[in-house]
């Protein structure tokens, strides 16, 4: 486990790279949303920051759900435990549900939020993947993922005037799925699930097919 010592405190490289990735994603989002009305931009970023903070709390305290007995035996362990992958998934789901609730209840433009979230997630994920290559032995797969994310973010910035476009959000998801699937094919062997594809590859194929069908539907409904 690679750590940085800060006096009596230990900071894991994995946590440090995550913090940097979130910050880079937020910076990219700030830049991309500069063309929005100041009031609208502030409202969107405030909502996303609130969801992020709630997600961090859920992730940090998720051992109360997934390892309740250990936490009860040693409550102090919450200071050192993290949520791991299970906590991350739970935090993402709760964050999505909270954001969806706010959008529906206050009749906010969901396409604007979708495009903003995608910029934050993809740019942050690209940064995290690049840092993995240097600090966590991520290898060429991480570099390829970072390059794919960078290309998709460049596409988003090229179409920065389409923040309210559901079509643009859908195409962004489609291109990201294509890029990640291509990178996965260039990587090492995977645990086969079906037809020689791994679980993540099948998931990306499903996302790709759904976004492609939605793209065709949106183009037929309203020529672009």
Phi, psi and omega per residue, in radians:
X1 nan 2.072 -3.121
X2 -1.501 2.216 -3.089
X3 -2.376 2.781 3.000
X4 -1.970 2.240 -3.128
X5 -1.555 2.151 3.058
X6 -2.070 1.425 -3.023
X7 1.149 -2.168 3.129
X8 -1.441 -0.098 -3.071
X9 -1.683 2.579 3.062
X10 -2.008 2.221 3.118
X11 -1.992 2.018 -3.137
X12 -1.201 2.518 3.050
X13 -1.039 -0.646 -3.117
X14 -1.078 -0.698 3.114
X15 -1.241 -0.683 3.130
X16 -1.093 -0.776 3.129
X17 -1.127 -0.601 3.109
X18 -1.158 -0.735 3.128
X19 -1.096 -0.783 3.131
X20 -1.099 -0.742 -3.126
X21 -1.090 -0.750 3.117
X22 -1.099 -0.715 3.141
X23 -1.151 -0.735 3.118
X24 -1.133 -0.723 3.093
X25 -1.067 -0.714 3.124
X26 -1.157 -0.708 3.119
X27 -1.097 -0.763 3.111
X28 -1.076 -0.675 3.130
X29 -1.167 -0.717 3.089
X30 -1.015 -0.776 -3.098
X31 -1.178 -0.750 -3.069
X32 -1.204 -0.489 -3.072
X33 -1.643 0.201 -3.107
X34 -1.096 -0.445 -3.094
X35 -1.408 -0.143 -3.127
X36 -1.340 2.778 3.006
X37 -1.016 2.440 -3.037
X38 -0.991 -0.765 -3.102
X39 -1.155 -0.783 -3.138
X40 -1.131 -0.765 -3.137
X41 -1.044 -0.784 3.137
X42 -1.104 -0.717 -3.135
X43 -1.107 -0.763 -3.129
X44 -1.134 -0.836 -3.118
X45 -1.154 -0.634 3.089
X46 -1.126 -0.736 3.117
X47 -1.089 -0.766 -3.125
X48 -1.179 -0.662 3.106
X49 -1.156 -0.665 3.092
X50 -1.092 -0.788 3.116
X51 -1.094 -0.687 3.123
X52 -1.079 -0.809 -3.133
X53 -1.106 -0.719 3.089
X54 -1.105 -0.729 3.115
X55 -1.063 -0.695 3.109
X56 -1.110 -0.750 3.118
X57 -1.115 -0.749 3.111
X58 -1.077 -0.784 3.133
X59 -1.070 -0.784 -3.079
X60 -1.149 -0.718 -3.054
X61 -1.740 0.153 3.113
X62 -1.098 -0.393 3.027
X63 -0.987 -0.409 3.055
X64 -1.075 -0.452 3.134
X65 -1.646 -0.797 -3.009
X66 -1.554 -0.349 3.131
X67 -2.507 0.969 -3.014
X68 -1.040 -0.741 -3.079
X69 -1.084 -0.749 -3.129
X70 -1.143 -0.670 3.134
X71 -1.178 -0.692 3.123
X72 -1.139 -0.677 3.127
X73 -1.182 -0.580 -3.122
X74 -2.489 1.449 -3.102
X75 -0.987 -0.525 -3.129
X76 -1.110 -0.358 -3.106
X77 -1.090 -0.377 3.105
X78 -1.070 -0.446 3.133
X79 -1.246 -0.403 -3.051
X80 -1.936 -0.472 -3.128
X81 -1.331 2.683 2.968
X82 -2.155 2.987 -3.065
X83 -1.328 -0.291 -3.100
X84 1.126 -2.810 -3.099
X85 -1.179 -0.687 3.131
X86 -1.082 -0.749 3.111
X87 -1.152 -0.635 3.115
X88 -1.112 -0.799 3.133
X89 -1.092 -0.756 3.114
X90 -1.081 -0.758 -3.139
X91 -1.099 -0.701 3.126
X92 -1.116 -0.793 -3.138
X93 -1.090 -0.782 3.140
X94 -1.145 -0.696 3.096
X95 -1.076 -0.755 3.127
X96 -1.105 -0.759 -3.121
X97 -1.135 -0.725 3.130
X98 -1.124 -0.781 -3.130
X99 -1.141 -0.731 3.116
X100 -1.090 -0.701 3.124
X101 -1.094 -0.791 -3.131
X102 -1.112 -0.701 -3.117
X103 -1.153 -0.790 -3.114
X104 -1.225 -0.739 -3.080
X105 -1.165 -0.682 -3.073
X106 -1.784 0.167 3.075
X107 0.937 0.842 3.135
X108 -1.513 2.703 -3.124
X109 -1.227 1.812 -3.041
X110 -1.133 -0.549 -3.141
X111 -1.121 -0.658 3.092
X112 -1.082 -0.791 3.123
X113 -1.152 -0.690 -3.130
X114 -1.092 -0.811 3.139
X115 -1.131 -0.668 3.128
X116 -1.168 -0.796 3.125
X117 -1.084 -0.724 -3.135
X118 -1.088 -0.705 3.101
X119 -1.076 -0.797 -3.131
X120 -1.110 -0.853 -3.075
X121 -1.147 -0.826 -3.046
X122 -1.218 -0.769 3.120
X123 -1.163 -0.691 3.096
X124 -1.158 -0.707 3.120
X125 -1.150 -0.682 3.093
X126 -1.102 -0.767 3.099
X127 -1.093 -0.782 3.137
X128 -1.070 -0.734 3.132
X129 -1.110 -0.707 3.123
X130 -1.133 -0.729 3.115
X131 -1.155 -0.565 3.094
X132 -1.053 -0.638 -3.119
X133 -1.118 -0.493 -3.087
X134 -1.715 -0.605 -3.030
X135 -1.851 -0.395 -3.036
X136 -2.168 0.336 3.122
X137 0.979 0.799 -3.129
X138 -1.237 -0.435 3.091
X139 1.310 -2.889 -3.086
X140 -1.168 -0.472 3.108
X141 -1.078 -0.726 3.115
X142 -1.184 -0.675 3.105
X143 -1.137 -0.725 3.100
X144 -1.096 -0.709 3.112
X145 -1.126 -0.717 3.110
X146 -1.105 -0.708 3.121
X147 -1.143 -0.719 3.120
X148 -1.094 -0.788 3.124
X149 -1.103 -0.706 3.121
X150 -1.075 -0.688 3.131
X151 -1.146 -0.710 -3.140
X152 -1.200 -0.691 3.096
X153 -1.124 -0.675 3.075
X154 -1.067 -0.676 3.069
X155 -1.089 -0.719 3.126
X156 -1.102 -0.757 -3.124
X157 -1.188 -0.547 3.098
X158 -1.145 -0.497 -3.139
X159 -1.984 0.718 -3.076
X160 -1.128 -0.310 3.121
X161 -1.403 -0.005 -3.099
X162 -1.921 0.664 -3.109
X163 -1.117 -0.431 -3.130
X164 -1.681 0.174 -3.049
X165 -1.646 2.065 3.049
X166 -1.181 -0.595 3.114
X167 -1.077 -0.767 -3.138
X168 -1.118 -0.732 3.105
X169 -1.068 -0.739 -3.141
X170 -1.127 -0.755 3.135
X171 -1.149 -0.619 3.083
X172 -1.060 -0.802 3.097
X173 -1.071 -0.733 -3.130
X174 -1.073 -0.820 -3.128
X175 -1.153 -0.637 3.123
X176 -1.165 -0.703 3.107
X177 -1.110 -0.747 3.111
X178 -1.077 -0.801 -3.091
X179 -1.123 -0.796 -3.126
X180 -1.182 -0.628 3.105
X181 -1.147 -0.727 3.122
X182 -1.097 -0.738 3.126
X183 -1.116 -0.689 -3.128
X184 -1.124 -0.546 3.126
X185 -1.242 -0.463 -3.135
X186 -1.499 -0.166 -3.133
X187 -1.413 -2.920 -3.126
X188 -1.340 -3.080 3.135
X189 -1.113 2.591 3.139
X190 -2.093 2.819 3.071
X191 -1.277 1.979 -3.057
X192 -1.168 2.325 3.073
X193 -1.932 -0.794 -3.104
X194 -2.781 2.268 3.100
X195 0.962 0.564 3.103
X196 1.478 -0.035 -3.129
X197 -1.701 2.578 3.051
X198 -1.434 3.023 -3.102
X199 -1.053 -0.809 3.139
X200 -1.148 -0.649 3.120
X201 -1.126 -0.709 3.097
X202 -1.136 -0.703 3.101
X203 -1.061 -0.775 3.128
X204 -1.128 -0.640 3.091
X205 -1.127 -0.708 3.110
X206 -1.109 -0.807 3.104
X207 -1.047 -0.733 3.133
X208 -1.083 -0.813 -3.126
X209 -1.126 -0.748 -3.138
X210 -1.134 -0.767 -3.134
X211 -1.200 -0.590 3.095
X212 -1.162 -0.757 3.107
X213 -1.128 -0.690 3.116
X214 -1.176 -0.619 3.078
X215 -1.062 -0.805 3.125
X216 -1.097 -0.724 3.130
X217 -1.088 -0.795 -3.121
X218 -1.154 -0.627 3.117
X219 -1.200 -0.619 3.107
X220 -1.281 -0.611 -3.120
X221 -1.235 -0.659 -3.121
X222 -2.568 1.781 3.141
X223 -0.921 2.362 -3.076
X224 -1.982 nan nan
